[in-house]
Amino acid sequence: MLFDKDKALQFAYEECLVLKIFPKLRGVQTRNNQHLTKIQDLLKDFSVSWDFKQAMENDSNQFVFNSANYLNNAEYEKLLKK
């Protein structure tokens, strides 16, 4: 189990990914893209992994990150209240 400091760092890391890295991936072809699949594998233990998967699986076959379900995390909200 992660300590509060470790959880806070994980949430901060996810925010950095969402705000700085994922926008740079917008429009990248998702079909048979091994690089995006590797990134997805690295994110498997993070709350943002589901959002990343959704960004890869859309009708346009391009990476489009447009959800924030990773914020619907009880631990995240509990940490913010401190």
PyMOL Python script that loads the backbone (N, CA, C, O; Angstrom):
from pymol import cmd

cmd.read_pdbstr("""\
ATOM      1  N   MET A   1       0.842  -1.189   0.000  1.00  0.00           N
ATOM      2  CA  MET A   1       0.000   0.000   0.000  1.00  0.00           C
ATOM      3  C   MET A   1       0.885   1.250   0.000  1.00  0.00           C
ATOM      4  O   MET A   1       1.871   1.326   0.733  1.00  0.00           O
ATOM      5  N   LEU A   2       0.530   2.188  -0.802  1.00  0.00           N
ATOM      6  CA  LEU A   2       1.308   3.418  -0.907  1.00  0.00           C
ATOM      7  C   LEU A   2       1.012   4.352   0.260  1.00  0.00           C
ATOM      8  O   LEU A   2      -0.124   4.433   0.727  1.00  0.00           O
ATOM      9  N   PHE A   3       2.031   5.049   0.725  1.00  0.00           N
ATOM     10  CA  PHE A   3       1.846   6.067   1.751  1.00  0.00           C
ATOM     11  C   PHE A   3       1.269   7.311   1.098  1.00  0.00           C
ATOM     12  O   PHE A   3       1.277   7.437  -0.126  1.00  0.00           O
ATOM     13  N   ASP A   4       0.767   8.229   1.915  1.00  0.00           N
ATOM     14  CA  ASP A   4       0.159   9.447   1.376  1.00  0.00           C
ATOM     15  C   ASP A   4       1.113  10.218   0.468  1.00  0.00           C
ATOM     16  O   ASP A   4       0.702  10.729  -0.574  1.00  0.00           O
ATOM     17  N   LYS A   5       2.372  10.304   0.854  1.00  0.00           N
ATOM     18  CA  LYS A   5       3.347  11.022   0.028  1.00  0.00           C
ATOM     19  C   LYS A   5       3.518  10.326  -1.319  1.00  0.00           C
ATOM     20  O   LYS A   5       3.579  10.983  -2.358  1.00  0.00           O
ATOM     21  N   ASP A   6       3.595   8.999  -1.300  1.00  0.00           N
ATOM     22  CA  ASP A   6       3.736   8.244  -2.545  1.00  0.00           C
ATOM     23  C   ASP A   6       2.498   8.386  -3.420  1.00  0.00           C
ATOM     24  O   ASP A   6       2.604   8.479  -4.642  1.00  0.00           O
ATOM     25  N   LYS A   7       1.326   8.402  -2.795  1.00  0.00           N
ATOM     26  CA  LYS A   7       0.085   8.588  -3.553  1.00  0.00           C
ATOM     27  C   LYS A   7       0.057   9.972  -4.189  1.00  0.00           C
ATOM     28  O   LYS A   7      -0.323  10.129  -5.350  1.00  0.00           O
ATOM     29  N   ALA A   8       0.463  10.967  -3.418  1.00  0.00           N
ATOM     30  CA  ALA A   8       0.481  12.337  -3.938  1.00  0.00           C
ATOM     31  C   ALA A   8       1.428  12.452  -5.122  1.00  0.00           C
ATOM     32  O   ALA A   8       1.114  13.119  -6.109  1.00  0.00           O
ATOM     33  N   LEU A   9       2.576  11.810  -5.030  1.00  0.00           N
ATOM     34  CA  LEU A   9       3.527  11.832  -6.145  1.00  0.00           C
ATOM     35  C   LEU A   9       2.964  11.114  -7.369  1.00  0.00           C
ATOM     36  O   LEU A   9       3.164  11.558  -8.500  1.00  0.00           O
ATOM     37  N   GLN A  10       2.266  10.016  -7.145  1.00  0.00           N
ATOM     38  CA  GLN A  10       1.662   9.283  -8.260  1.00  0.00           C
ATOM     39  C   GLN A  10       0.597  10.135  -8.944  1.00  0.00           C
ATOM     40  O   GLN A  10       0.545  10.191 -10.172  1.00  0.00           O
ATOM     41  N   PHE A  11      -0.248  10.795  -8.162  1.00  0.00           N
ATOM     42  CA  PHE A  11      -1.273  11.663  -8.746  1.00  0.00           C
ATOM     43  C   PHE A  11      -0.637  12.826  -9.505  1.00  0.00           C
ATOM     44  O   PHE A  11      -1.108  13.202 -10.579  1.00  0.00           O
ATOM     45  N   ALA A  12       0.429  13.393  -8.949  1.00  0.00           N
ATOM     46  CA  ALA A  12       1.126  14.492  -9.626  1.00  0.00           C
ATOM     47  C   ALA A  12       1.738  14.015 -10.939  1.00  0.00           C
ATOM     48  O   ALA A  12       1.706  14.727 -11.942  1.00  0.00           O
ATOM     49  N   TYR A  13       2.287  12.823 -10.926  1.00  0.00           N
ATOM     50  CA  TYR A  13       2.864  12.242 -12.142  1.00  0.00           C
ATOM     51  C   TYR A  13       1.785  12.057 -13.204  1.00  0.00           C
ATOM     52  O   TYR A  13       2.000  12.363 -14.376  1.00  0.00           O
ATOM     53  N   GLU A  14       0.618  11.553 -12.786  1.00  0.00           N
ATOM     54  CA  GLU A  14      -0.483  11.372 -13.734  1.00  0.00           C
ATOM     55  C   GLU A  14      -0.918  12.710 -14.324  1.00  0.00           C
ATOM     56  O   GLU A  14      -1.183  12.805 -15.522  1.00  0.00           O
ATOM     57  N   GLU A  15      -0.991  13.734 -13.492  1.00  0.00           N
ATOM     58  CA  GLU A  15      -1.359  15.064 -13.980  1.00  0.00           C
ATOM     59  C   GLU A  15      -0.361  15.563 -15.020  1.00  0.00           C
ATOM     60  O   GLU A  15      -0.752  16.137 -16.037  1.00  0.00           O
ATOM     61  N   CYS A  16       0.913  15.347 -14.768  1.00  0.00           N
ATOM     62  CA  CYS A  16       1.946  15.754 -15.734  1.00  0.00           C
ATOM     63  C   CYS A  16       1.781  15.022 -17.057  1.00  0.00           C
ATOM     64  O   CYS A  16       1.922  15.618 -18.125  1.00  0.00           O
ATOM     65  N   LEU A  17       1.482  13.735 -16.984  1.00  0.00           N
ATOM     66  CA  LEU A  17       1.260  12.967 -18.209  1.00  0.00           C
ATOM     67  C   LEU A  17       0.086  13.537 -18.995  1.00  0.00           C
ATOM     68  O   LEU A  17       0.171  13.743 -20.206  1.00  0.00           O
ATOM     69  N   VAL A  18      -1.010  13.787 -18.287  1.00  0.00           N
ATOM     70  CA  VAL A  18      -2.231  14.259 -18.938  1.00  0.00           C
ATOM     71  C   VAL A  18      -2.051  15.659 -19.523  1.00  0.00           C
ATOM     72  O   VAL A  18      -2.538  15.944 -20.617  1.00  0.00           O
ATOM     73  N   LEU A  19      -1.362  16.519 -18.806  1.00  0.00           N
ATOM     74  CA  LEU A  19      -1.250  17.911 -19.242  1.00  0.00           C
ATOM     75  C   LEU A  19      -0.088  18.184 -20.194  1.00  0.00           C
ATOM     76  O   LEU A  19      -0.161  19.110 -21.003  1.00  0.00           O
ATOM     77  N   LYS A  20       0.974  17.398 -20.111  1.00  0.00           N
ATOM     78  CA  LYS A  20       2.176  17.685 -20.901  1.00  0.00           C
ATOM     79  C   LYS A  20       2.456  16.671 -22.012  1.00  0.00           C
ATOM     80  O   LYS A  20       2.848  17.056 -23.114  1.00  0.00           O
ATOM     81  N   ILE A  21       2.261  15.399 -21.737  1.00  0.00           N
ATOM     82  CA  ILE A  21       2.663  14.351 -22.684  1.00  0.00           C
ATOM     83  C   ILE A  21       1.528  13.945 -23.620  1.00  0.00           C
ATOM     84  O   ILE A  21       1.707  13.914 -24.837  1.00  0.00           O
ATOM     85  N   PHE A  22       0.369  13.637 -23.058  1.00  0.00           N
ATOM     86  CA  PHE A  22      -0.727  13.129 -23.885  1.00  0.00           C
ATOM     87  C   PHE A  22      -1.160  14.092 -24.987  1.00  0.00           C
ATOM     88  O   PHE A  22      -1.491  13.629 -26.079  1.00  0.00           O
ATOM     89  N   PRO A  23      -1.176  15.406 -24.760  1.00  0.00           N
ATOM     90  CA  PRO A  23      -1.526  16.300 -25.873  1.00  0.00           C
ATOM     91  C   PRO A  23      -0.566  16.190 -27.060  1.00  0.00           C
ATOM     92  O   PRO A  23      -0.967  16.418 -28.202  1.00  0.00           O
ATOM     93  N   LYS A  24       0.680  15.849 -26.803  1.00  0.00           N
ATOM     94  CA  LYS A  24       1.656  15.689 -27.885  1.00  0.00           C
ATOM     95  C   LYS A  24       1.381  14.433 -28.715  1.00  0.00           C
ATOM     96  O   LYS A  24       1.851  14.320 -29.847  1.00  0.00           O
ATOM     97  N   LEU A  25       0.625  13.495 -28.155  1.00  0.00           N
ATOM     98  CA  LEU A  25       0.299  12.257 -28.865  1.00  0.00           C
ATOM     99  C   LEU A  25      -0.963  12.391 -29.718  1.00  0.00           C
ATOM    100  O   LEU A  25      -1.289  11.488 -30.489  1.00  0.00           O
ATOM    101  N   ARG A  26      -1.661  13.495 -29.587  1.00  0.00           N
ATOM    102  CA  ARG A  26      -2.919  13.691 -30.316  1.00  0.00           C
ATOM    103  C   ARG A  26      -2.693  13.533 -31.819  1.00  0.00           C
ATOM    104  O   ARG A  26      -1.787  14.135 -32.394  1.00  0.00           O
ATOM    105  N   GLY A  27      -3.533  12.717 -32.434  1.00  0.00           N
ATOM    106  CA  GLY A  27      -3.474  12.510 -33.870  1.00  0.00           C
ATOM    107  C   GLY A  27      -2.571  11.373 -34.313  1.00  0.00           C
ATOM    108  O   GLY A  27      -2.560  11.024 -35.494  1.00  0.00           O
ATOM    109  N   VAL A  28      -1.816  10.787 -33.398  1.00  0.00           N
ATOM    110  CA  VAL A  28      -0.943   9.663 -33.750  1.00  0.00           C
ATOM    111  C   VAL A  28      -1.819   8.463 -34.114  1.00  0.00           C
ATOM    112  O   VAL A  28      -2.788   8.161 -33.418  1.00  0.00           O
ATOM    113  N   GLN A  29      -1.475   7.791 -35.199  1.00  0.00           N
ATOM    114  CA  GLN A  29      -2.224   6.610 -35.623  1.00  0.00           C
ATOM    115  C   GLN A  29      -2.163   5.534 -34.540  1.00  0.00           C
ATOM    116  O   GLN A  29      -1.085   5.234 -34.027  1.00  0.00           O
ATOM    117  N   THR A  30      -3.302   4.958 -34.193  1.00  0.00           N
ATOM    118  CA  THR A  30      -3.350   3.957 -33.126  1.00  0.00           C
ATOM    119  C   THR A  30      -3.347   2.528 -33.648  1.00  0.00           C
ATOM    120  O   THR A  30      -3.016   1.601 -32.907  1.00  0.00           O
ATOM    121  N   ARG A  31      -3.705   2.339 -34.889  1.00  0.00           N
ATOM    122  CA  ARG A  31      -3.769   0.979 -35.431  1.00  0.00           C
ATOM    123  C   ARG A  31      -2.361   0.395 -35.542  1.00  0.00           C
ATOM    124  O   ARG A  31      -1.488   0.967 -36.194  1.00  0.00           O
ATOM    125  N   ASN A  32      -2.157  -0.752 -34.895  1.00  0.00           N
ATOM    126  CA  ASN A  32      -0.877  -1.478 -34.909  1.00  0.00           C
ATOM    127  C   ASN A  32       0.299  -0.611 -34.460  1.00  0.00           C
ATOM    128  O   ASN A  32       1.420  -0.792 -34.937  1.00  0.00           O
ATOM    129  N   ASN A  33       0.055   0.315 -33.559  1.00  0.00           N
ATOM    130  CA  ASN A  33       1.121   1.191 -33.076  1.00  0.00           C
ATOM    131  C   ASN A  33       1.741   0.577 -31.825  1.00  0.00           C
ATOM    132  O   ASN A  33       1.185   0.671 -30.731  1.00  0.00           O
ATOM    133  N   GLN A  34       2.887  -0.045 -32.000  1.00  0.00           N
ATOM    134  CA  GLN A  34       3.553  -0.740 -30.899  1.00  0.00           C
ATOM    135  C   GLN A  34       4.058   0.230 -29.838  1.00  0.00           C
ATOM    136  O   GLN A  34       4.158  -0.136 -28.667  1.00  0.00           O
ATOM    137  N   HIS A  35       4.372   1.440 -30.222  1.00  0.00           N
ATOM    138  CA  HIS A  35       4.883   2.417 -29.261  1.00  0.00           C
ATOM    139  C   HIS A  35       3.791   2.819 -28.270  1.00  0.00           C
ATOM    140  O   HIS A  35       4.040   2.901 -27.068  1.00  0.00           O
ATOM    141  N   LEU A  36       2.592   3.066 -28.771  1.00  0.00           N
ATOM    142  CA  LEU A  36       1.488   3.402 -27.874  1.00  0.00           C
ATOM    143  C   LEU A  36       1.125   2.217 -26.989  1.00  0.00           C
ATOM    144  O   LEU A  36       0.751   2.396 -25.830  1.00  0.00           O
ATOM    145  N   THR A  37       1.233   1.025 -27.525  1.00  0.00           N
ATOM    146  CA  THR A  37       0.959  -0.178 -26.737  1.00  0.00           C
ATOM    147  C   THR A  37       1.968  -0.317 -25.602  1.00  0.00           C
ATOM    148  O   THR A  37       1.605  -0.719 -24.497  1.00  0.00           O
ATOM    149  N   LYS A  38       3.215   0.008 -25.862  1.00  0.00           N
ATOM    150  CA  LYS A  38       4.238  -0.036 -24.810  1.00  0.00           C
ATOM    151  C   LYS A  38       3.941   0.992 -23.720  1.00  0.00           C
ATOM    152  O   LYS A  38       4.098   0.713 -22.532  1.00  0.00           O
ATOM    153  N   ILE A  39       3.512   2.175 -24.133  1.00  0.00           N
ATOM    154  CA  ILE A  39       3.145   3.204 -23.154  1.00  0.00           C
ATOM    155  C   ILE A  39       1.964   2.721 -22.327  1.00  0.00           C
ATOM    156  O   ILE A  39       1.939   2.893 -21.108  1.00  0.00           O
ATOM    157  N   GLN A  40       0.993   2.121 -22.986  1.00  0.00           N
ATOM    158  CA  GLN A  40      -0.179   1.604 -22.284  1.00  0.00           C
ATOM    159  C   GLN A  40       0.232   0.554 -21.250  1.00  0.00           C
ATOM    160  O   GLN A  40      -0.315   0.529 -20.147  1.00  0.00           O
ATOM    161  N   ASP A  41       1.170  -0.295 -21.588  1.00  0.00           N
ATOM    162  CA  ASP A  41       1.662  -1.303 -20.647  1.00  0.00           C
ATOM    163  C   ASP A  41       2.337  -0.651 -19.443  1.00  0.00           C
ATOM    164  O   ASP A  41       2.197  -1.135 -18.320  1.00  0.00           O
ATOM    165  N   LEU A  42       3.061   0.433 -19.664  1.00  0.00           N
ATOM    166  CA  LEU A  42       3.718   1.140 -18.563  1.00  0.00           C
ATOM    167  C   LEU A  42       2.714   1.804 -17.624  1.00  0.00           C
ATOM    168  O   LEU A  42       2.999   1.996 -16.442  1.00  0.00           O
ATOM    169  N   LEU A  43       1.551   2.150 -18.145  1.00  0.00           N
ATOM    170  CA  LEU A  43       0.539   2.856 -17.356  1.00  0.00           C
ATOM    171  C   LEU A  43      -0.435   1.934 -16.640  1.00  0.00           C
ATOM    172  O   LEU A  43      -1.352   2.415 -15.975  1.00  0.00           O
ATOM    173  N   LYS A  44      -0.264   0.633 -16.757  1.00  0.00           N
ATOM    174  CA  LYS A  44      -1.266  -0.311 -16.248  1.00  0.00           C
ATOM    175  C   LYS A  44      -1.566  -0.167 -14.761  1.00  0.00           C
ATOM    176  O   LYS A  44      -2.666  -0.513 -14.330  1.00  0.00           O
ATOM    177  N   ASP A  45      -0.625   0.332 -13.962  1.00  0.00           N
ATOM    178  CA  ASP A  45      -0.835   0.477 -12.522  1.00  0.00           C
ATOM    179  C   ASP A  45      -1.319   1.869 -12.125  1.00  0.00           C
ATOM    180  O   ASP A  45      -1.420   2.176 -10.937  1.00  0.00           O
ATOM    181  N   PHE A  46      -1.614   2.701 -13.102  1.00  0.00           N
ATOM    182  CA  PHE A  46      -2.048   4.067 -12.832  1.00  0.00           C
ATOM    183  C   PHE A  46      -3.530   4.228 -13.142  1.00  0.00           C
ATOM    184  O   PHE A  46      -4.083   3.512 -13.976  1.00  0.00           O
ATOM    185  N   SER A  47      -4.165   5.174 -12.461  1.00  0.00           N
ATOM    186  CA  SER A  47      -5.588   5.451 -12.691  1.00  0.00           C
ATOM    187  C   SER A  47      -5.856   5.928 -14.109  1.00  0.00           C
ATOM    188  O   SER A  47      -6.949   5.726 -14.639  1.00  0.00           O
ATOM    189  N   VAL A  48      -4.882   6.549 -14.713  1.00  0.00           N
ATOM    190  CA  VAL A  48      -5.038   7.124 -16.046  1.00  0.00           C
ATOM    191  C   VAL A  48      -5.004   6.056 -17.149  1.00  0.00           C
ATOM    192  O   VAL A  48      -5.223   6.380 -18.316  1.00  0.00           O
ATOM    193  N   SER A  49      -4.739   4.819 -16.807  1.00  0.00           N
ATOM    194  CA  SER A  49      -4.614   3.759 -17.821  1.00  0.00           C
ATOM    195  C   SER A  49      -5.919   3.549 -18.598  1.00  0.00           C
ATOM    196  O   SER A  49      -5.890   3.311 -19.805  1.00  0.00           O
ATOM    197  N   TRP A  50      -7.059   3.637 -17.909  1.00  0.00           N
ATOM    198  CA  TRP A  50      -8.339   3.447 -18.603  1.00  0.00           C
ATOM    199  C   TRP A  50      -8.572   4.583 -19.594  1.00  0.00           C
ATOM    200  O   TRP A  50      -9.027   4.350 -20.714  1.00  0.00           O
ATOM    201  N   ASP A  51      -8.262   5.799 -19.185  1.00  0.00           N
ATOM    202  CA  ASP A  51      -8.414   6.955 -20.077  1.00  0.00           C
ATOM    203  C   ASP A  51      -7.500   6.829 -21.295  1.00  0.00           C
ATOM    204  O   ASP A  51      -7.892   7.167 -22.412  1.00  0.00           O
ATOM    205  N   PHE A  52      -6.287   6.343 -21.070  1.00  0.00           N
ATOM    206  CA  PHE A  52      -5.343   6.153 -22.174  1.00  0.00           C
ATOM    207  C   PHE A  52      -5.884   5.110 -23.152  1.00  0.00           C
ATOM    208  O   PHE A  52      -5.796   5.277 -24.369  1.00  0.00           O
ATOM    209  N   LYS A  53      -6.437   4.045 -22.607  1.00  0.00           N
ATOM    210  CA  LYS A  53      -7.018   2.996 -23.460  1.00  0.00           C
ATOM    211  C   LYS A  53      -8.160   3.562 -24.298  1.00  0.00           C
ATOM    212  O   LYS A  53      -8.268   3.260 -25.487  1.00  0.00           O
ATOM    213  N   GLN A  54      -9.007   4.377 -23.688  1.00  0.00           N
ATOM    214  CA  GLN A  54     -10.109   5.005 -24.416  1.00  0.00           C
ATOM    215  C   GLN A  54      -9.590   5.915 -25.525  1.00  0.00           C
ATOM    216  O   GLN A  54     -10.183   5.987 -26.601  1.00  0.00           O
ATOM    217  N   ALA A  55      -8.491   6.604 -25.266  1.00  0.00           N
ATOM    218  CA  ALA A  55      -7.910   7.501 -26.272  1.00  0.00           C
ATOM    219  C   ALA A  55      -7.395   6.722 -27.475  1.00  0.00           C
ATOM    220  O   ALA A  55      -7.365   7.236 -28.593  1.00  0.00           O
ATOM    221  N   MET A  56      -6.992   5.482 -27.236  1.00  0.00           N
ATOM    222  CA  MET A  56      -6.483   4.647 -28.333  1.00  0.00           C
ATOM    223  C   MET A  56      -7.602   3.958 -29.104  1.00  0.00           C
ATOM    224  O   MET A  56      -7.442   3.646 -30.284  1.00  0.00           O
ATOM    225  N   GLU A  57      -8.729   3.721 -28.447  1.00  0.00           N
ATOM    226  CA  GLU A  57      -9.814   2.948 -29.060  1.00  0.00           C
ATOM    227  C   GLU A  57     -10.971   3.858 -29.445  1.00  0.00           C
ATOM    228  O   GLU A  57     -11.987   3.907 -28.751  1.00  0.00           O
ATOM    229  N   ASN A  58     -10.822   4.562 -30.525  1.00  0.00           N
ATOM    230  CA  ASN A  58     -11.910   5.393 -31.026  1.00  0.00           C
ATOM    231  C   ASN A  58     -12.070   5.156 -32.521  1.00  0.00           C
ATOM    232  O   ASN A  58     -11.234   4.509 -33.152  1.00  0.00           O
ATOM    233  N   ASP A  59     -13.138   5.678 -33.071  1.00  0.00           N
ATOM    234  CA  ASP A  59     -13.473   5.414 -34.473  1.00  0.00           C
ATOM    235  C   ASP A  59     -12.507   6.039 -35.473  1.00  0.00           C
ATOM    236  O   ASP A  59     -12.446   5.595 -36.619  1.00  0.00           O
ATOM    237  N   SER A  60     -11.762   7.046 -35.074  1.00  0.00           N
ATOM    238  CA  SER A  60     -10.882   7.728 -36.023  1.00  0.00           C
ATOM    239  C   SER A  60      -9.519   7.053 -36.172  1.00  0.00           C
ATOM    240  O   SER A  60      -8.726   7.449 -37.025  1.00  0.00           O
ATOM    241  N   ASN A  61      -9.240   6.036 -35.347  1.00  0.00           N
ATOM    242  CA  ASN A  61      -7.935   5.349 -35.356  1.00  0.00           C
ATOM    243  C   ASN A  61      -6.779   6.313 -35.113  1.00  0.00           C
ATOM    244  O   ASN A  61      -5.659   6.085 -35.569  1.00  0.00           O
ATOM    245  N   GLN A  62      -7.065   7.379 -34.396  1.00  0.00           N
ATOM    246  CA  GLN A  62      -6.045   8.339 -33.987  1.00  0.00           C
ATOM    247  C   GLN A  62      -6.147   8.531 -32.481  1.00  0.00           C
ATOM    248  O   GLN A  62      -7.227   8.422 -31.900  1.00  0.00           O
ATOM    249  N   PHE A  63      -5.009   8.818 -31.855  1.00  0.00           N
ATOM    250  CA  PHE A  63      -4.991   9.042 -30.416  1.00  0.00           C
ATOM    251  C   PHE A  63      -5.699  10.351 -30.101  1.00  0.00           C
ATOM    252  O   PHE A  63      -5.276  11.416 -30.550  1.00  0.00           O
ATOM    253  N   VAL A  64      -6.779  10.269 -29.326  1.00  0.00           N
ATOM    254  CA  VAL A  64      -7.529  11.449 -28.910  1.00  0.00           C
ATOM    255  C   VAL A  64      -7.846  11.286 -27.423  1.00  0.00           C
ATOM    256  O   VAL A  64      -8.754  10.543 -27.051  1.00  0.00           O
ATOM    257  N   PHE A  65      -7.094  11.983 -26.586  1.00  0.00           N
ATOM    258  CA  PHE A  65      -7.308  11.909 -25.140  1.00  0.00           C
ATOM    259  C   PHE A  65      -8.333  12.961 -24.760  1.00  0.00           C
ATOM    260  O   PHE A  65      -8.045  14.157 -24.803  1.00  0.00           O
ATOM    261  N   ASN A  66      -9.533  12.522 -24.389  1.00  0.00           N
ATOM    262  CA  ASN A  66     -10.589  13.482 -24.086  1.00  0.00           C
ATOM    263  C   ASN A  66     -11.442  13.063 -22.893  1.00  0.00           C
ATOM    264  O   ASN A  66     -12.633  13.372 -22.842  1.00  0.00           O
ATOM    265  N   SER A  67     -10.844  12.367 -21.943  1.00  0.00           N
ATOM    266  CA  SER A  67     -11.592  12.001 -20.748  1.00  0.00           C
ATOM    267  C   SER A  67     -10.758  12.297 -19.511  1.00  0.00           C
ATOM    268  O   SER A  67      -9.543  12.480 -19.589  1.00  0.00           O
ATOM    269  N   ALA A  68     -11.428  12.339 -18.381  1.00  0.00           N
ATOM    270  CA  ALA A  68     -10.739  12.606 -17.118  1.00  0.00           C
ATOM    271  C   ALA A  68     -11.263  11.676 -16.030  1.00  0.00           C
ATOM    272  O   ALA A  68     -11.424  12.075 -14.877  1.00  0.00           O
ATOM    273  N   ASN A  69     -11.523  10.445 -16.411  1.00  0.00           N
ATOM    274  CA  ASN A  69     -12.031   9.481 -15.435  1.00  0.00           C
ATOM    275  C   ASN A  69     -11.009   9.152 -14.360  1.00  0.00           C
ATOM    276  O   ASN A  69     -11.374   8.683 -13.282  1.00  0.00           O
ATOM    277  N   TYR A  70      -9.751   9.388 -14.636  1.00  0.00           N
ATOM    278  CA  TYR A  70      -8.717   9.130 -13.633  1.00  0.00           C
ATOM    279  C   TYR A  70      -8.915  10.005 -12.391  1.00  0.00           C
ATOM    280  O   TYR A  70      -8.416   9.675 -11.315  1.00  0.00           O
ATOM    281  N   LEU A  71      -9.632  11.104 -12.534  1.00  0.00           N
ATOM    282  CA  LEU A  71      -9.905  11.982 -11.397  1.00  0.00           C
ATOM    283  C   LEU A  71     -11.012  11.440 -10.502  1.00  0.00           C
ATOM    284  O   LEU A  71     -11.162  11.893  -9.367  1.00  0.00           O
ATOM    285  N   ASN A  72     -11.784  10.485 -10.989  1.00  0.00           N
ATOM    286  CA  ASN A  72     -12.839   9.861 -10.194  1.00  0.00           C
ATOM    287  C   ASN A  72     -12.242   8.776  -9.317  1.00  0.00           C
ATOM    288  O   ASN A  72     -12.575   7.598  -9.447  1.00  0.00           O
ATOM    289  N   ASN A  73     -11.374   9.180  -8.439  1.00  0.00           N
ATOM    290  CA  ASN A  73     -10.635   8.262  -7.591  1.00  0.00           C
ATOM    291  C   ASN A  73     -10.829   8.721  -6.152  1.00  0.00           C
ATOM    292  O   ASN A  73     -10.472   9.846  -5.805  1.00  0.00           O
ATOM    293  N   ALA A  74     -11.388   7.863  -5.322  1.00  0.00           N
ATOM    294  CA  ALA A  74     -11.666   8.221  -3.932  1.00  0.00           C
ATOM    295  C   ALA A  74     -10.389   8.592  -3.186  1.00  0.00           C
ATOM    296  O   ALA A  74     -10.397   9.496  -2.352  1.00  0.00           O
ATOM    297  N   GLU A  75      -9.298   7.901  -3.482  1.00  0.00           N
ATOM    298  CA  GLU A  75      -8.025   8.205  -2.828  1.00  0.00           C
ATOM    299  C   GLU A  75      -7.543   9.605  -3.210  1.00  0.00           C
ATOM    300  O   GLU A  75      -6.998  10.330  -2.377  1.00  0.00           O
ATOM    301  N   TYR A  76      -7.742   9.970  -4.444  1.00  0.00           N
ATOM    302  CA  TYR A  76      -7.351  11.296  -4.929  1.00  0.00           C
ATOM    303  C   TYR A  76      -8.133  12.374  -4.190  1.00  0.00           C
ATOM    304  O   TYR A  76      -7.564  13.366  -3.733  1.00  0.00           O
ATOM    305  N   GLU A  77      -9.445  12.171  -4.078  1.00  0.00           N
ATOM    306  CA  GLU A  77     -10.284  13.153  -3.396  1.00  0.00           C
ATOM    307  C   GLU A  77      -9.957  13.232  -1.914  1.00  0.00           C
ATOM    308  O   GLU A  77      -9.957  14.318  -1.335  1.00  0.00           O
ATOM    309  N   LYS A  78      -9.679  12.093  -1.299  1.00  0.00           N
ATOM    310  CA  LYS A  78      -9.323  12.077   0.119  1.00  0.00           C
ATOM    311  C   LYS A  78      -8.012  12.828   0.349  1.00  0.00           C
ATOM    312  O   LYS A  78      -7.866  13.548   1.337  1.00  0.00           O
ATOM    313  N   LEU A  79      -7.082  12.657  -0.549  1.00  0.00           N
ATOM    314  CA  LEU A  79      -5.788  13.326  -0.433  1.00  0.00           C
ATOM    315  C   LEU A  79      -5.933  14.838  -0.607  1.00  0.00           C
ATOM    316  O   LEU A  79      -5.229  15.609   0.045  1.00  0.00           O
ATOM    317  N   LEU A  80      -6.841  15.261  -1.483  1.00  0.00           N
ATOM    318  CA  LEU A  80      -7.054  16.692  -1.710  1.00  0.00           C
ATOM    319  C   LEU A  80      -7.667  17.391  -0.501  1.00  0.00           C
ATOM    320  O   LEU A  80      -7.447  18.583  -0.291  1.00  0.00           O
ATOM    321  N   LYS A  81      -8.434  16.651   0.289  1.00  0.00           N
ATOM    322  CA  LYS A  81      -9.096  17.243   1.453  1.00  0.00           C
ATOM    323  C   LYS A  81      -8.133  17.512   2.594  1.00  0.00           C
ATOM    324  O   LYS A  81      -8.466  18.256   3.517  1.00  0.00           O
ATOM    325  N   LYS A  82      -6.949  16.923   2.551  1.00  0.00           N
ATOM    326  CA  LYS A  82      -5.983  17.109   3.649  1.00  0.00           C
ATOM    327  C   LYS A  82      -5.338  18.458   3.591  1.00  0.00           C
ATOM    328  O   LYS A  82      -4.503  18.780   4.437  1.00  0.00           O
TER     329      LYS A  82
END
""", "prot")
cmd.dss("prot")
cmd.show_as("cartoon", "prot")
cmd.util.cbc("prot")
cmd.orient("prot")
